[in-house]
């Protein structure tokens, strides 16, 4: 059983992960906010919680979608097409509403690192957008007829962490500078939005075009 996705998709996948990693969202708001108000250790604990949540999402998606591939490959194909439509919607939303980074201005009541980690897990797992995103994003890089799809989905989830973790860790360690840039230079944030929208539109177009042939 081949757990390694096609090498041709790893490059585009890595590009997408980098764009996702630098795009402001609930997880980034949480771990940058904790780093600013309670120190780097708290920021890293929050980041570890988010990563734990991503691992849980990856396992659930891999197990659930792999069963779907075996039971109903046409349904899985339909999910991929629906996922392409969802990626297009995300691109439009990024341009319409812009990224929001509402970092706290004052220190919150100090919590233990364990509590901060647990809060990071909860924010990640209870965010329905992340659940839907993982259900639609990872399958775009797996073939519906591949018997090793479950292993490949797990591999992609781990690669998602390996690629994004150095980026977001550096952001936590330089939280004050990152927050200043994101707050004080909206053009940079807007550029990230356009980059996000462009990458996901390209993925969606590729999927929809390949299914139409």
WOWOBEL-V985901 format. One record per helix or strand of 3 or more residues. SS is the DSSP state (a for helix, b for strand). FROM is the first residue (numbers start at 1). TO is the last residue. If there is no record, write none. Layout:
SS:FROM:TO, SS:FROM:TO
This chain:
a:7:21, a:26:38, a:40:71, a:73:97, a:113:125, a:128:141, a:149:173, a:175:184, a:186:212
